[in-house]
Amino acid sequence: MMKISEINIYPVKSLKGIGLPEAQVEKRGLRHDRRWMLTDRSNVFFTQREFPRMATINVTIGDDSVKFTAKGSPQLLVPLVPGTQDRRQVTIWQNVCEGEVYQDEVNDWFSEILETDCQLVYMPEATERHVNERFDSGNDIVSFADGYPLMLLGENSVAELNSRLPERLPMNRFRPNLVVSGSDAFAEGTWNRIRIGDVTFRVVKPCVRCVMTTVDQATGEFDGKEPLKTLASYRMAKDVLPSSYESMGLSANGVLFGENLIPDSPGRIALGDPVEAMR
C-alpha cells in the first residue's frame, strides 16, 4: 500500500525545512509553507542557488511567532505577521506580487549571516499569486514556492537514483513537501490525480530540478555536480516525456524529478495516510 512517509514545510523559501506529523492543506499549499522569503533591497527573491548558506538557518513556527537560529548568531524571534504595513511589490521568477517587509533589526540579522544586504518578506493573506496559466483552473494560487503549491516525490524514485550515484544522497537534497512510500520508482510521473486521506490533488507537471540539488543541506555548501549530472543522463524532459514536454512548457533539456501538485480543496493530512492514484 502506498502511504505518506514524510510531510515537510519550508516556512522561509530556501531556509531549512521542518518535518511534521500532520499538516493542514490550504489553497497555497501546506500551512506556513514558503509564506516568507528573503529578498534584496530591490525586492527580488533570494535562494540557495546564489546563497547556499541559507540551508543552515533553522526555522521554528510557534503559535504567534517564528524563531530563527544559526550557528554563531543569537536567536531571532519575530511575529508571524510583520505588522509594519511596509508593503512592497516583490519579484519571484516572472511573478510580481505584494509582500510585507519586516523591521530593519530583523533584516540586519539575516544580512549579517548571509553577508549581503537583504530583508525578510511575508506574504499577506490578501495576496494572490497564481500558478502558471497552463495549469490554473481559475483560482489556483501559490505561496513563495517556485511555481506550485506542493511537490511530491517517491521514496523508490530516490532509491533508484541513489543506486546510480557514487554516494547516496538524503531525501532533503530534493526538498519535497510530501514523500510517498510503497510506489514504484517514478510512478508519481504517471498519476493525474491522487487522494491522500480525504484530500485530493491534481498532479499537474513534473518538477524541473536545478543546481540547488547540489547543495549539501547540512553544511550549506555546494557539493559537486551530483545528482544533476546523473539525472541528466536519463531524466531529461525530451526522454521522459518525448511527446508532451512542449505542451507543459518544459525545456527539452529540463531535468525532471518529482511532481508538482495543486490541491482540489482544503483538508488535513498525516503521516501514514494512504495514497490512492485516481483517474
PyRosetta script that sets phi, psi and omega in degrees:
from pyrosetta import init, pose_from_sequence

init()
pose = pose_from_sequence("MMKISEINIYPVKSLKGIGLPEAQVEKRGLRHDRRWMLTDRSNVFFTQREFPRMATINVTIGDDSVKFTAKGSPQLLVPLVPGTQDRRQVTIWQNVCEGEVYQDEVNDWFSEILETDCQLVYMPEATERHVNERFDSGNDIVSFADGYPLMLLGENSVAELNSRLPERLPMNRFRPNLVVSGSDAFAEGTWNRIRIGDVTFRVVKPCVRCVMTTVDQATGEFDGKEPLKTLASYRMAKDVLPSSYESMGLSANGVLFGENLIPDSPGRIALGDPVEAMR")
pose.set_psi(1, 136.9)
pose.set_omega(1, 177.0)
pose.set_phi(2, -80.7)
pose.set_psi(2, 135.5)
pose.set_omega(2, -179.2)
pose.set_phi(3, -139.8)
pose.set_psi(3, 162.5)
pose.set_omega(3, 173.5)
pose.set_phi(4, -82.7)
pose.set_psi(4, 121.5)
pose.set_omega(4, -178.3)
pose.set_phi(5, -107.5)
pose.set_psi(5, -16.5)
pose.set_omega(5, 174.6)
pose.set_phi(6, -145.1)
pose.set_psi(6, 142.5)
pose.set_omega(6, 169.6)
pose.set_phi(7, -128.7)
pose.set_psi(7, 121.6)
pose.set_omega(7, -176.6)
pose.set_phi(8, -129.4)
pose.set_psi(8, 141.7)
pose.set_omega(8, 169.1)
pose.set_phi(9, -122.5)
pose.set_psi(9, 155.6)
pose.set_omega(9, 179.4)
pose.set_phi(10, -129.2)
pose.set_psi(10, 81.3)
pose.set_omega(10, -169.7)
pose.set_phi(11, -52.8)
pose.set_psi(11, -44.1)
pose.set_omega(11, 176.1)
pose.set_phi(12, -106.5)
pose.set_psi(12, 123.1)
pose.set_omega(12, -177.0)
pose.set_phi(13, -49.1)
pose.set_psi(13, 123.5)
pose.set_omega(13, 176.0)
pose.set_phi(14, 78.7)
pose.set_psi(14, -3.4)
pose.set_omega(14, 171.4)
pose.set_phi(15, -86.2)
pose.set_psi(15, 177.5)
pose.set_omega(15, -175.6)
pose.set_phi(16, -61.5)
pose.set_psi(16, 144.4)
pose.set_omega(16, -179.6)
pose.set_phi(17, -86.4)
pose.set_psi(17, 172.9)
pose.set_omega(17, 179.3)
pose.set_phi(18, -129.9)
pose.set_psi(18, 125.0)
pose.set_omega(18, 174.1)
pose.set_phi(19, -84.1)
pose.set_psi(19, 136.4)
pose.set_omega(19, -175.1)
pose.set_phi(20, -124.6)
pose.set_psi(20, 150.1)
pose.set_omega(20, 172.9)
pose.set_phi(21, -78.0)
pose.set_psi(21, -25.1)
pose.set_omega(21, 177.9)
pose.set_phi(22, -158.0)
pose.set_psi(22, 163.3)
pose.set_omega(22, -177.5)
pose.set_phi(23, -154.1)
pose.set_psi(23, 152.9)
pose.set_omega(23, 174.8)
pose.set_phi(24, -91.2)
pose.set_psi(24, 125.9)
pose.set_omega(24, 176.2)
pose.set_phi(25, -88.5)
pose.set_psi(25, 125.1)
pose.set_omega(25, 178.2)
pose.set_phi(26, -119.5)
pose.set_psi(26, 177.1)
pose.set_omega(26, -178.0)
pose.set_phi(27, -59.3)
pose.set_psi(27, -38.6)
pose.set_omega(27, -178.6)
pose.set_phi(28, -78.5)
pose.set_psi(28, -11.3)
pose.set_omega(28, -174.5)
pose.set_phi(29, 132.1)
pose.set_psi(29, -149.0)
pose.set_omega(29, 178.1)
pose.set_phi(30, -76.0)
pose.set_psi(30, 143.4)
pose.set_omega(30, -178.6)
pose.set_phi(31, -54.8)
pose.set_psi(31, 132.4)
pose.set_omega(31, 179.1)
pose.set_phi(32, 74.7)
pose.set_psi(32, 1.3)
pose.set_omega(32, -179.0)
pose.set_phi(33, -78.2)
pose.set_psi(33, 117.6)
pose.set_omega(33, 176.1)
pose.set_phi(34, 54.0)
pose.set_psi(34, 38.7)
pose.set_omega(34, 173.3)
pose.set_phi(35, -84.1)
pose.set_psi(35, -6.9)
pose.set_omega(35, 176.9)
pose.set_phi(36, -127.2)
pose.set_psi(36, 154.7)
pose.set_omega(36, 171.5)
pose.set_phi(37, -156.2)
pose.set_psi(37, 162.2)
pose.set_omega(37, 174.6)
pose.set_phi(38, -98.2)
pose.set_psi(38, 141.3)
pose.set_omega(38, 177.4)
pose.set_phi(39, -134.2)
pose.set_psi(39, 166.9)
pose.set_omega(39, 169.1)
pose.set_phi(40, -79.3)
pose.set_psi(40, -179.3)
pose.set_omega(40, -176.7)
pose.set_phi(41, -75.0)
pose.set_psi(41, -6.4)
pose.set_omega(41, 172.1)
pose.set_phi(42, -94.3)
pose.set_psi(42, 7.9)
pose.set_omega(42, 174.8)
pose.set_phi(43, 71.8)
pose.set_psi(43, 28.3)
pose.set_omega(43, 176.9)
pose.set_phi(44, -103.4)
pose.set_psi(44, 133.9)
pose.set_omega(44, -170.1)
pose.set_phi(45, -64.9)
pose.set_psi(45, 151.9)
pose.set_omega(45, 174.4)
pose.set_phi(46, -107.8)
pose.set_psi(46, 149.0)
pose.set_omega(46, 169.7)
pose.set_phi(47, -143.0)
pose.set_psi(47, 176.2)
pose.set_omega(47, 176.0)
pose.set_phi(48, -64.4)
pose.set_psi(48, -16.0)
pose.set_omega(48, 177.9)
pose.set_phi(49, -57.9)
pose.set_psi(49, -39.0)
pose.set_omega(49, 179.4)
pose.set_phi(50, -100.3)
pose.set_psi(50, -31.3)
pose.set_omega(50, -175.1)
pose.set_phi(51, -130.3)
pose.set_psi(51, 76.7)
pose.set_omega(51, -176.2)
pose.set_phi(52, -58.4)
pose.set_psi(52, -22.9)
pose.set_omega(52, -180.0)
pose.set_phi(53, -64.0)
pose.set_psi(53, -15.9)
pose.set_omega(53, 177.3)
pose.set_phi(54, -55.9)
pose.set_psi(54, -28.7)
pose.set_omega(54, -178.2)
pose.set_phi(55, -62.4)
pose.set_psi(55, -20.7)
pose.set_omega(55, -174.1)
pose.set_phi(56, -94.4)
pose.set_psi(56, -1.6)
pose.set_omega(56, 179.1)
pose.set_phi(57, -87.9)
pose.set_psi(57, 118.4)
pose.set_omega(57, -177.6)
pose.set_phi(58, -84.2)
pose.set_psi(58, 146.3)
pose.set_omega(58, -178.4)
pose.set_phi(59, -128.7)
pose.set_psi(59, 133.7)
pose.set_omega(59, 174.6)
pose.set_phi(60, -129.0)
pose.set_psi(60, 127.2)
pose.set_omega(60, -180.0)
pose.set_phi(61, -96.6)
pose.set_psi(61, 123.5)
pose.set_omega(61, 174.8)
pose.set_phi(62, -103.8)
pose.set_psi(62, -173.2)
pose.set_omega(62, -179.8)
pose.set_phi(63, -64.6)
pose.set_psi(63, -36.7)
pose.set_omega(63, -177.8)
pose.set_phi(64, -137.8)
pose.set_psi(64, 14.4)
pose.set_omega(64, -177.5)
pose.set_phi(65, -150.9)
pose.set_psi(65, 166.2)
pose.set_omega(65, 174.4)
pose.set_phi(66, -123.4)
pose.set_psi(66, 130.8)
pose.set_omega(66, 179.0)
pose.set_phi(67, -108.6)
pose.set_psi(67, 135.3)
pose.set_omega(67, 177.3)
pose.set_phi(68, -119.3)
pose.set_psi(68, 137.6)
pose.set_omega(68, 174.3)
pose.set_phi(69, -134.5)
pose.set_psi(69, 147.5)
pose.set_omega(69, 177.6)
pose.set_phi(70, -151.7)
pose.set_psi(70, 143.6)
pose.set_omega(70, -178.3)
pose.set_phi(71, -56.8)
pose.set_psi(71, 128.7)
pose.set_omega(71, 177.5)
pose.set_phi(72, 84.9)
pose.set_psi(72, 3.1)
pose.set_omega(72, -179.3)
pose.set_phi(73, -127.6)
pose.set_psi(73, 149.4)
pose.set_omega(73, 173.4)
pose.set_phi(74, -67.0)
pose.set_psi(74, 153.3)
pose.set_omega(74, 179.2)
pose.set_phi(75, -67.9)
pose.set_psi(75, 154.9)
pose.set_omega(75, 179.4)
pose.set_phi(76, -122.4)
pose.set_psi(76, 130.2)
pose.set_omega(76, 178.0)
pose.set_phi(77, -119.1)
pose.set_psi(77, 124.6)
pose.set_omega(77, -178.6)
pose.set_phi(78, -129.6)
pose.set_psi(78, 154.3)
pose.set_omega(78, 175.4)
pose.set_phi(79, -68.2)
pose.set_psi(79, 152.4)
pose.set_omega(79, 177.9)
pose.set_phi(80, -55.4)
pose.set_psi(80, -41.4)
pose.set_omega(80, 179.0)
pose.set_phi(81, -113.5)
pose.set_psi(81, 129.6)
pose.set_omega(81, -173.6)
pose.set_phi(82, -55.6)
pose.set_psi(82, -43.3)
pose.set_omega(82, -177.8)
pose.set_phi(83, 74.5)
pose.set_psi(83, 11.6)
pose.set_omega(83, -179.0)
pose.set_phi(84, -86.0)
pose.set_psi(84, -20.8)
pose.set_omega(84, -172.5)
pose.set_phi(85, 60.1)
pose.set_psi(85, 19.0)
pose.set_omega(85, 177.8)
pose.set_phi(86, -88.8)
pose.set_psi(86, 83.4)
pose.set_omega(86, -175.5)
pose.set_phi(87, -89.1)
pose.set_psi(87, 134.3)
pose.set_omega(87, -179.9)
pose.set_phi(88, -131.7)
pose.set_psi(88, 156.4)
pose.set_omega(88, 169.8)
pose.set_phi(89, -87.5)
pose.set_psi(89, 110.2)
pose.set_omega(89, -175.7)
pose.set_phi(90, -104.1)
pose.set_psi(90, 149.4)
pose.set_omega(90, -175.9)
pose.set_phi(91, -110.3)
pose.set_psi(91, 129.0)
pose.set_omega(91, 173.6)
pose.set_phi(92, -134.9)
pose.set_psi(92, 112.5)
pose.set_omega(92, -171.3)
pose.set_phi(93, 53.3)
pose.set_psi(93, -126.5)
pose.set_omega(93, -177.3)
pose.set_phi(94, -90.6)
pose.set_psi(94, 3.8)
pose.set_omega(94, -177.2)
pose.set_phi(95, -98.1)
pose.set_psi(95, 145.9)
pose.set_omega(95, 170.2)
pose.set_phi(96, -125.1)
pose.set_psi(96, 127.5)
pose.set_omega(96, 179.4)
pose.set_phi(97, -146.6)
pose.set_psi(97, 171.6)
pose.set_omega(97, -175.1)
pose.set_phi(98, -87.3)
pose.set_psi(98, 133.8)
pose.set_omega(98, 173.4)
pose.set_phi(99, -132.9)
pose.set_psi(99, 161.5)
pose.set_omega(99, 178.6)
pose.set_phi(100, -113.4)
pose.set_psi(100, 127.9)
pose.set_omega(100, -173.2)
pose.set_phi(101, -91.3)
pose.set_psi(101, 140.4)
pose.set_omega(101, 178.5)
pose.set_phi(102, -77.1)
pose.set_psi(102, 173.8)
pose.set_omega(102, -178.3)
pose.set_phi(103, -67.1)
pose.set_psi(103, 160.1)
pose.set_omega(103, -176.7)
pose.set_phi(104, -59.1)
pose.set_psi(104, -37.6)
pose.set_omega(104, -177.9)
pose.set_phi(105, -65.6)
pose.set_psi(105, -31.8)
pose.set_omega(105, 175.3)
pose.set_phi(106, -68.6)
pose.set_psi(106, -47.2)
pose.set_omega(106, -178.2)
pose.set_phi(107, -64.9)
pose.set_psi(107, -33.8)
pose.set_omega(107, 178.9)
pose.set_phi(108, -64.3)
pose.set_psi(108, -35.3)
pose.set_omega(108, -179.5)
pose.set_phi(109, -61.8)
pose.set_psi(109, -46.9)
pose.set_omega(109, 179.0)
pose.set_phi(110, -69.3)
pose.set_psi(110, -37.8)
pose.set_omega(110, -179.7)
pose.set_phi(111, -61.8)
pose.set_psi(111, -37.9)
pose.set_omega(111, 179.8)
pose.set_phi(112, -68.0)
pose.set_psi(112, -42.2)
pose.set_omega(112, -178.5)
pose.set_phi(113, -67.2)
pose.set_psi(113, -43.1)
pose.set_omega(113, -176.9)
pose.set_phi(114, -87.5)
pose.set_psi(114, -6.8)
pose.set_omega(114, 178.5)
pose.set_phi(115, 57.7)
pose.set_psi(115, 38.5)
pose.set_omega(115, 174.5)
pose.set_phi(116, -157.0)
pose.set_psi(116, 150.3)
pose.set_omega(116, -176.1)
pose.set_phi(117, -71.5)
pose.set_psi(117, 122.1)
pose.set_omega(117, -178.6)
pose.set_phi(118, -149.4)
pose.set_psi(118, 175.9)
pose.set_omega(118, -178.5)
pose.set_phi(119, -146.8)
pose.set_psi(119, 149.7)
pose.set_omega(119, 177.9)
pose.set_phi(120, -93.0)
pose.set_psi(120, 131.6)
pose.set_omega(120, -175.4)
pose.set_phi(121, -125.1)
pose.set_psi(121, 139.5)
pose.set_omega(121, 177.5)
pose.set_phi(122, -110.7)
pose.set_psi(122, 143.1)
pose.set_omega(122, 174.8)
pose.set_phi(123, -90.0)
pose.set_psi(123, 110.3)
pose.set_omega(123, 179.5)
pose.set_phi(124, -63.8)
pose.set_psi(124, 155.9)
pose.set_omega(124, -178.8)
pose.set_phi(125, -58.8)
pose.set_psi(125, -31.8)
pose.set_omega(125, -176.8)
pose.set_phi(126, -77.9)
pose.set_psi(126, -14.1)
pose.set_omega(126, -179.7)
pose.set_phi(127, -72.6)
pose.set_psi(127, 131.8)
pose.set_omega(127, 177.2)
pose.set_phi(128, -124.3)
pose.set_psi(128, 107.2)
pose.set_omega(128, 176.5)
pose.set_phi(129, -106.3)
pose.set_psi(129, 115.2)
pose.set_omega(129, -173.5)
pose.set_phi(130, -84.4)
pose.set_psi(130, 152.1)
pose.set_omega(130, 172.9)
pose.set_phi(131, -70.3)
pose.set_psi(131, 172.1)
pose.set_omega(131, 178.1)
pose.set_phi(132, -51.8)
pose.set_psi(132, 135.9)
pose.set_omega(132, -174.6)
pose.set_phi(133, -60.1)
pose.set_psi(133, -23.4)
pose.set_omega(133, 177.1)
pose.set_phi(134, -60.5)
pose.set_psi(134, -29.5)
pose.set_omega(134, -172.6)
pose.set_phi(135, -119.1)
pose.set_psi(135, 5.1)
pose.set_omega(135, -178.1)
pose.set_phi(136, -85.4)
pose.set_psi(136, 117.2)
pose.set_omega(136, 178.4)
pose.set_phi(137, -76.0)
pose.set_psi(137, -3.3)
pose.set_omega(137, 179.1)
pose.set_phi(138, 122.9)
pose.set_psi(138, -21.7)
pose.set_omega(138, -177.5)
pose.set_phi(139, -140.9)
pose.set_psi(139, 30.0)
pose.set_omega(139, -177.6)
pose.set_phi(140, -97.7)
pose.set_psi(140, 112.7)
pose.set_omega(140, -176.7)
pose.set_phi(141, -117.4)
pose.set_psi(141, 164.5)
pose.set_omega(141, -175.0)
pose.set_phi(142, -141.7)
pose.set_psi(142, 156.8)
pose.set_omega(142, 177.7)
pose.set_phi(143, -78.0)
pose.set_psi(143, -144.9)
pose.set_omega(143, 174.4)
pose.set_phi(144, -87.3)
pose.set_psi(144, 13.2)
pose.set_omega(144, 172.8)
pose.set_phi(145, -59.9)
pose.set_psi(145, 162.1)
pose.set_omega(145, -175.0)
pose.set_phi(146, -54.5)
pose.set_psi(146, -42.9)
pose.set_omega(146, -177.8)
pose.set_phi(147, -160.0)
pose.set_psi(147, -18.8)
pose.set_omega(147, -172.9)
pose.set_phi(148, -139.8)
pose.set_psi(148, 157.2)
pose.set_omega(148, -172.6)
pose.set_phi(149, -61.4)
pose.set_psi(149, -38.7)
pose.set_omega(149, -178.4)
pose.set_phi(150, -141.5)
pose.set_psi(150, 156.6)
pose.set_omega(150, 172.0)
pose.set_phi(151, -127.0)
pose.set_psi(151, 131.1)
pose.set_omega(151, -177.2)
pose.set_phi(152, -116.3)
pose.set_psi(152, 144.2)
pose.set_omega(152, 179.6)
pose.set_phi(153, -143.2)
pose.set_psi(153, 142.8)
pose.set_omega(153, 178.7)
pose.set_phi(154, -88.6)
pose.set_psi(154, 140.0)
pose.set_omega(154, 176.5)
pose.set_phi(155, -55.2)
pose.set_psi(155, -42.6)
pose.set_omega(155, -176.2)
pose.set_phi(156, -74.7)
pose.set_psi(156, -19.5)
pose.set_omega(156, 172.1)
pose.set_phi(157, -67.3)
pose.set_psi(157, -41.5)
pose.set_omega(157, 177.2)
pose.set_phi(158, -69.4)
pose.set_psi(158, -39.1)
pose.set_omega(158, 178.0)
pose.set_phi(159, -62.1)
pose.set_psi(159, -41.3)
pose.set_omega(159, 179.1)
pose.set_phi(160, -63.9)
pose.set_psi(160, -43.4)
pose.set_omega(160, 176.5)
pose.set_phi(161, -61.3)
pose.set_psi(161, -45.9)
pose.set_omega(161, -178.6)
pose.set_phi(162, -60.8)
pose.set_psi(162, -29.0)
pose.set_omega(162, 178.4)
pose.set_phi(163, -66.4)
pose.set_psi(163, -16.9)
pose.set_omega(163, -179.7)
pose.set_phi(164, -100.4)
pose.set_psi(164, -11.0)
pose.set_omega(164, -174.5)
pose.set_phi(165, -94.0)
pose.set_psi(165, 151.2)
pose.set_omega(165, 175.8)
pose.set_phi(166, -66.5)
pose.set_psi(166, -30.2)
pose.set_omega(166, 176.7)
pose.set_phi(167, -136.0)
pose.set_psi(167, 136.3)
pose.set_omega(167, -179.0)
pose.set_phi(168, -67.3)
pose.set_psi(168, 144.7)
pose.set_omega(168, 177.6)
pose.set_phi(169, -113.2)
pose.set_psi(169, 144.5)
pose.set_omega(169, 178.9)
pose.set_phi(170, -76.9)
pose.set_psi(170, 161.7)
pose.set_omega(170, 179.9)
pose.set_phi(171, -57.6)
pose.set_psi(171, -32.0)
pose.set_omega(171, -174.3)
pose.set_phi(172, -67.1)
pose.set_psi(172, -12.4)
pose.set_omega(172, 173.8)
pose.set_phi(173, -61.0)
pose.set_psi(173, -25.8)
pose.set_omega(173, -172.1)
pose.set_phi(174, -105.1)
pose.set_psi(174, -5.9)
pose.set_omega(174, 172.1)
pose.set_phi(175, 48.2)
pose.set_psi(175, 51.3)
pose.set_omega(175, 177.4)
pose.set_phi(176, -77.5)
pose.set_psi(176, 153.4)
pose.set_omega(176, 168.4)
pose.set_phi(177, -79.1)
pose.set_psi(177, -41.4)
pose.set_omega(177, -176.4)
pose.set_phi(178, -127.4)
pose.set_psi(178, 136.9)
pose.set_omega(178, 175.6)
pose.set_phi(179, -120.4)
pose.set_psi(179, 134.4)
pose.set_omega(179, -177.7)
pose.set_phi(180, -109.9)
pose.set_psi(180, 131.8)
pose.set_omega(180, 171.9)
pose.set_phi(181, -103.1)
pose.set_psi(181, 155.4)
pose.set_omega(181, 174.7)
pose.set_phi(182, 87.4)
pose.set_psi(182, 1.4)
pose.set_omega(182, 177.8)
pose.set_phi(183, -101.5)
pose.set_psi(183, 154.5)
pose.set_omega(183, 175.1)
pose.set_phi(184, -66.6)
pose.set_psi(184, 156.5)
pose.set_omega(184, 176.3)
pose.set_phi(185, -55.7)
pose.set_psi(185, 127.5)
pose.set_omega(185, 176.8)
pose.set_phi(186, 66.7)
pose.set_psi(186, 13.3)
pose.set_omega(186, 176.5)
pose.set_phi(187, -61.6)
pose.set_psi(187, -30.8)
pose.set_omega(187, -178.4)
pose.set_phi(188, -58.9)
pose.set_psi(188, -24.8)
pose.set_omega(188, 178.7)
pose.set_phi(189, -73.5)
pose.set_psi(189, -8.3)
pose.set_omega(189, 179.5)
pose.set_phi(190, -101.9)
pose.set_psi(190, -3.7)
pose.set_omega(190, -175.7)
pose.set_phi(191, -88.2)
pose.set_psi(191, 142.9)
pose.set_omega(191, 173.9)
pose.set_phi(192, -100.7)
pose.set_psi(192, -40.6)
pose.set_omega(192, 176.1)
pose.set_phi(193, -143.0)
pose.set_psi(193, 151.2)
pose.set_omega(193, 176.3)
pose.set_phi(194, -137.0)
pose.set_psi(194, 156.5)
pose.set_omega(194, 171.9)
pose.set_phi(195, -117.0)
pose.set_psi(195, 129.5)
pose.set_omega(195, 174.8)
pose.set_phi(196, -119.2)
pose.set_psi(196, 112.2)
pose.set_omega(196, -171.5)
pose.set_phi(197, 60.5)
pose.set_psi(197, -119.6)
pose.set_omega(197, 179.5)
pose.set_phi(198, -104.9)
pose.set_psi(198, 7.3)
pose.set_omega(198, -175.7)
pose.set_phi(199, -106.9)
pose.set_psi(199, 134.4)
pose.set_omega(199, 177.5)
pose.set_phi(200, -107.9)
pose.set_psi(200, 151.3)
pose.set_omega(200, -177.3)
pose.set_phi(201, -136.7)
pose.set_psi(201, 146.3)
pose.set_omega(201, 167.2)
pose.set_phi(202, -89.2)
pose.set_psi(202, 131.8)
pose.set_omega(202, 175.0)
pose.set_phi(203, -93.8)
pose.set_psi(203, 100.4)
pose.set_omega(203, -163.9)
pose.set_phi(204, -92.1)
pose.set_psi(204, -36.5)
pose.set_omega(204, -178.3)
pose.set_phi(205, -166.0)
pose.set_psi(205, 157.1)
pose.set_omega(205, 175.9)
pose.set_phi(206, -67.8)
pose.set_psi(206, 155.2)
pose.set_omega(206, 177.2)
pose.set_phi(207, -89.6)
pose.set_psi(207, 124.7)
pose.set_omega(207, 178.0)
pose.set_phi(208, -86.7)
pose.set_psi(208, 125.4)
pose.set_omega(208, -173.8)
pose.set_phi(209, -94.5)
pose.set_psi(209, 152.6)
pose.set_omega(209, -174.4)
pose.set_phi(210, -132.8)
pose.set_psi(210, -168.8)
pose.set_omega(210, -175.4)
pose.set_phi(211, -63.9)
pose.set_psi(211, -17.1)
pose.set_omega(211, 178.3)
pose.set_phi(212, -59.9)
pose.set_psi(212, -26.2)
pose.set_omega(212, 178.8)
pose.set_phi(213, -68.9)
pose.set_psi(213, -11.8)
pose.set_omega(213, 178.0)
pose.set_phi(214, -95.0)
pose.set_psi(214, 3.7)
pose.set_omega(214, 178.2)
pose.set_phi(215, -90.0)
pose.set_psi(215, 124.3)
pose.set_omega(215, 173.7)
pose.set_phi(216, -69.0)
pose.set_psi(216, 116.1)
pose.set_omega(216, -173.9)
pose.set_phi(217, -73.1)
pose.set_psi(217, -12.2)
pose.set_omega(217, 177.1)
pose.set_phi(218, -87.7)
pose.set_psi(218, -37.6)
pose.set_omega(218, -175.4)
pose.set_phi(219, -100.5)
pose.set_psi(219, -19.2)
pose.set_omega(219, -176.0)
pose.set_phi(220, 69.3)
pose.set_psi(220, 35.4)
pose.set_omega(220, 179.8)
pose.set_phi(221, -131.1)
pose.set_psi(221, 149.0)
pose.set_omega(221, 173.3)
pose.set_phi(222, -66.0)
pose.set_psi(222, 142.6)
pose.set_omega(222, -169.9)
pose.set_phi(223, -129.3)
pose.set_psi(223, 53.0)
pose.set_omega(223, 178.1)
pose.set_phi(224, 85.2)
pose.set_psi(224, -157.3)
pose.set_omega(224, -173.4)
pose.set_phi(225, -100.8)
pose.set_psi(225, -6.6)
pose.set_omega(225, -178.7)
pose.set_phi(226, -92.6)
pose.set_psi(226, 147.3)
pose.set_omega(226, 10.0)
pose.set_phi(227, -91.4)
pose.set_psi(227, 2.0)
pose.set_omega(227, -174.6)
pose.set_phi(228, -60.5)
pose.set_psi(228, -39.3)
pose.set_omega(228, -178.4)
pose.set_phi(229, -58.9)
pose.set_psi(229, -47.3)
pose.set_omega(229, -179.2)
pose.set_phi(230, -71.3)
pose.set_psi(230, -43.5)
pose.set_omega(230, 178.4)
pose.set_phi(231, -58.5)
pose.set_psi(231, -38.0)
pose.set_omega(231, -179.2)
pose.set_phi(232, -65.6)
pose.set_psi(232, -17.6)
pose.set_omega(232, -179.0)
pose.set_phi(233, -79.6)
pose.set_psi(233, -15.2)
pose.set_omega(233, -178.1)
pose.set_phi(234, -153.0)
pose.set_psi(234, 3.4)
pose.set_omega(234, -178.8)
pose.set_phi(235, -122.9)
pose.set_psi(235, 26.4)
pose.set_omega(235, 174.9)
pose.set_phi(236, -69.0)
pose.set_psi(236, 146.0)
pose.set_omega(236, -179.8)
pose.set_phi(237, -55.6)
pose.set_psi(237, -40.1)
pose.set_omega(237, -177.8)
pose.set_phi(238, -66.0)
pose.set_psi(238, -23.0)
pose.set_omega(238, 178.8)
pose.set_phi(239, -92.7)
pose.set_psi(239, -38.7)
pose.set_omega(239, -177.2)
pose.set_phi(240, -77.1)
pose.set_psi(240, -39.9)
pose.set_omega(240, -176.8)
pose.set_phi(241, -129.7)
pose.set_psi(241, 64.7)
pose.set_omega(241, -172.4)
pose.set_phi(242, -59.2)
pose.set_psi(242, -29.7)
pose.set_omega(242, -175.7)
pose.set_phi(243, -104.7)
pose.set_psi(243, -3.5)
pose.set_omega(243, -173.3)
pose.set_phi(244, -133.3)
pose.set_psi(244, -2.6)
pose.set_omega(244, -175.8)
pose.set_phi(245, -64.3)
pose.set_psi(245, -34.2)
pose.set_omega(245, -178.7)
pose.set_phi(246, -66.8)
pose.set_psi(246, -38.0)
pose.set_omega(246, -179.8)
pose.set_phi(247, -66.6)
pose.set_psi(247, -21.0)
pose.set_omega(247, 178.0)
pose.set_phi(248, -91.1)
pose.set_psi(248, -0.3)
pose.set_omega(248, -179.1)
pose.set_phi(249, 76.0)
pose.set_psi(249, 23.3)
pose.set_omega(249, -178.0)
pose.set_phi(250, -93.9)
pose.set_psi(250, 145.2)
pose.set_omega(250, 170.4)
pose.set_phi(251, -72.5)
pose.set_psi(251, 144.9)
pose.set_omega(251, 179.3)
pose.set_phi(252, -57.0)
pose.set_psi(252, -33.4)
pose.set_omega(252, -176.8)
pose.set_phi(253, -99.5)
pose.set_psi(253, 14.5)
pose.set_omega(253, 174.2)
pose.set_phi(254, -68.1)
pose.set_psi(254, 136.9)
pose.set_omega(254, 179.8)
pose.set_phi(255, -92.2)
pose.set_psi(255, 121.2)
pose.set_omega(255, -172.1)
pose.set_phi(256, -104.5)
pose.set_psi(256, 130.8)
pose.set_omega(256, 178.6)
pose.set_phi(257, -161.8)
pose.set_psi(257, 106.8)
pose.set_omega(257, -175.0)
pose.set_phi(258, 100.1)
pose.set_psi(258, 168.1)
pose.set_omega(258, -176.9)
pose.set_phi(259, -130.9)
pose.set_psi(259, 140.7)
pose.set_omega(259, 176.6)
pose.set_phi(260, -87.7)
pose.set_psi(260, 138.1)
pose.set_omega(260, -177.6)
pose.set_phi(261, -119.6)
pose.set_psi(261, 149.9)
pose.set_omega(261, 169.1)
pose.set_phi(262, -125.3)
pose.set_psi(262, 124.8)
pose.set_omega(262, -179.9)
pose.set_phi(263, -72.3)
pose.set_psi(263, 143.7)
pose.set_omega(263, 175.7)
pose.set_phi(264, -78.1)
pose.set_psi(264, -29.7)
pose.set_omega(264, -176.6)
pose.set_phi(265, -162.6)
pose.set_psi(265, 163.3)
pose.set_omega(265, 177.4)
pose.set_phi(266, -67.6)
pose.set_psi(266, 164.2)
pose.set_omega(266, 177.6)
pose.set_phi(267, 168.3)
pose.set_psi(267, -176.9)
pose.set_omega(267, -178.5)
pose.set_phi(268, -121.0)
pose.set_psi(268, 138.1)
pose.set_omega(268, 176.5)
pose.set_phi(269, -125.6)
pose.set_psi(269, 158.8)
pose.set_omega(269, -176.9)
pose.set_phi(270, -146.0)
pose.set_psi(270, 158.9)
pose.set_omega(270, 173.9)
pose.set_phi(271, -56.3)
pose.set_psi(271, 138.9)
pose.set_omega(271, -179.8)
pose.set_phi(272, 88.9)
pose.set_psi(272, -9.0)
pose.set_omega(272, 177.5)
pose.set_phi(273, -60.4)
pose.set_psi(273, 139.0)
pose.set_omega(273, 176.5)
pose.set_phi(274, -68.9)
pose.set_psi(274, 148.8)
pose.set_omega(274, 177.3)
pose.set_phi(275, -115.1)
pose.set_psi(275, 122.8)
pose.set_omega(275, -179.3)
pose.set_phi(276, -117.5)
pose.set_psi(276, 123.0)
pose.set_omega(276, 173.2)
pose.set_phi(277, -77.4)
pose.set_psi(277, 130.4)
pose.set_omega(277, -175.7)
pose.set_phi(278, -117.3)
pose.set_psi(278, 160.2)
pose.set_omega(278, 176.0)
pose.set_phi(279, -77.1)
pose.dump_pdb("model.pdb")
